[in-house]
Amino acid sequence: MLDYIALFLVFFVFIVIFYGIIVVHDIPYEIAVHRGHPHQDAIHVAGWISLFTLGAIWPFLWIWATLYKPGIGWGMLNKETGADSGSGDQLQIEIAELQKQVAVLNERQAQLDKGEK
């Protein structure tokens, strides 16, 4: 009778460990689904691939899944303006300011070149 109980325990422990590993490797995918991550499918596939690589890429999947936040995106929020630093309007303003600075520097350089001649 004890032989059957031991055999049952061996199978039970094997099945629990097997499914436990699968559940743990699916955690990044569950995080991605919860946050509405745009790369959910890629994270899910990479999680399955991670099973075959003995979990070598699993920590990177966790990081990838947690970087995206609902409402904020990739966390590139400008704390001063409250605007996304990748927004087109903000970039256009910054480009215009930089072009003005370059024009001023070119004008100063031209004046210095005239003074040397």
N, C-alpha and C positions, 0 to 999 in steps of 0.2 A: 504493500500500500504506500509506503514512504517513497518508493521508486516513482510511482505515478505523480505524487505530489511534487517531487523534485523535478520531474520532467515538465510538469505544468508550470512550475516556477521559472525554469530555464526558458521555455517558450514565451511566457508572459513578460519576463524581463527583456528578452530579445525584441519582442514586438514594441514594448514601451520605449526602449532606447531607439529603435528604428524610427518610429513616428515622432519621438521627441527631437531627434536630429532634423527631421524634415520641418517640424514646426519652428524650431529655432532658426533654421535657414530661411524661413519665410517671413521673419520679423521685419526686415527692411521693406519688403513688398507691402506688408500691412501698414507700415508707417506711411509709405508712399500713397497708398489708397486713402488713408485717413486724411492726409494733407492735400489731396488732389494733385499730386505730382504729375507733371506732363510726361515723365518717362517711366510711368508705372510698369508698362509691359517690358521695357528693357531691364528694369530692376528685377522683375519677376524671373525672366529668362536667366539673367546673370546669377540669381540666387540658386537656380537649379544647376547651373554650370559650377557654381561654388561647391555644390555637393561632390562633384567629381574631382575638384581640385583640392579636396580635403579642407575646405573653408579658407583657402589662402586669400581670396578676394572678398570674403564676407565683411570684414571691417570697413572696406572701402564702399561697399554697398550701403552699409548703415550710414556712413557719412553722406553719401550721395542722396539717400532718402531723406535725411534730416536737414539738409541745406535748404530745401525748398519749404517756404512757409506760406500758408494761405493768406491772401490779402497783401503780402509783402513781396512774394516771389522768391528771388534768390537772395534776399537780404541786402540788397544794394540801395537801401533807402538813405537819402541824404538827410542827416539829422538837423541841419540848419534850415533847409527849405521845406522839408517833409515830402519832397518830390523824389521820384525815382531818378537816380543819377544817370540812368541809361535812356531817359526820355529825350525825344528828338528836339523839343523846344529848348531845353536846358543846354543840350549839346550845341545847338546853333548859336545860342547866346555866348557860350564859352569860346566857340570858334571865332565869332566876330570880335570878341575882346582880344583874343590872341593875334588876330590879323591886324588890329589897330596897334598893338604893341610892336609887332614886327615892322609895320610901316614907320613908326616913330624911330625905332632902332636903325632902320635903313636910312632914314633922313639924317640922323645924327652921324652915321658912318659917312654919308656923302659930304656932310659939312666938314668932317675931320679930314676927308681925302682932299677937299678943296684947300683947306688950310695948310696942308703939307706941300702942295705944289707951288 
